[in-house]
Amino acid sequence: NKAKGLLITDPHLKIQDIARLTGFSSVSHFITMFKRTAGVTPLQFRKLN
């Protein structure tokens, strides 16, 4: 998953930028969809990895 890769490889990249880079126009929708597929929010995923 591109978002997971960006969260791990570039810790300074903002969540809103990752959302845009992965095709989401809404940050909240990105977070919802990420949590649905990964089981955690993007920030939680970043902290765990």
N, C-alpha and C positions, 0 to 999 in steps of 0.2 A: 504494500500500500504506500503510495507516494507521500501521504500526510505523515505516516509513521516514520518514514525515512527522513523527512525534513525535520520532524520533532527531535530526532536523535542526532542527526548530523549537524544541525545548526541551532544550538540552544538559544541564540540571541534573536532568532526570527520570531516575530510576534504571531500569535494565533490568528489574528485577522489577516496577516500576510499569507500564512499557510492556507487559510480558507480560500483566499483569492487565487493563489497559485494552483489549487486543486479544483478550481472551477465553481466555487460557491460564492454567491453574491451576498449571502447573509451569514454572518459569523455564528449567530445562534443556531441556524439550521445546520451548519457544519459541525458544531459541537454536539448537537442532538444526534446527527447521523454517525459521527465518530464514536460516541458513547454506545450507540446501538450495535455497532459492529465490533468495537474493541472491548466493550465492557467497562471502560473508564473514560473520563473526560480527557481531552488533549493535554491539559496541564498535569493531571494525575499520571498519564502515560509517560510524559517527559520526566517527571520525578522518579518514576519506577525504573526508567531506563537511563 
